[in-house]
Amino acid sequence: MRTTPAHGRVDTPNGIDLNVRSGPSTAYRVVDTVRDGSVQPLRCRTNGSSVHGNERWYKLPHHRGYVSAHYVHAFRTVPWCRILGN
């Protein structure tokens, strides 16, 4: 059974685009960007590298990548990613 994904608003300094990375760390390559102020669906959350003290990352379903939760304000609780079949 699928549920409606959580959503969050991107909030970056100076209105810059937020990097979408192939994994939950700044060490992963950038695969896309999302615009500051945009509302994005959030598939799940996981821990990764720390960004300004925040180790939480959100997986985006349509980009197949991750964004740092430091720059995304979720509108509701985002479920944890499953270890298998993320």
Secondary structure, 3 states (H helix, E strand, C coil): CCCCCEEEEECCHHHCCEEEECCCCCCCCEEEEECCCCEEEECEEEEEEEECCEEEEEEECCCCEEEEHHHEEECCCCCECCCCCC
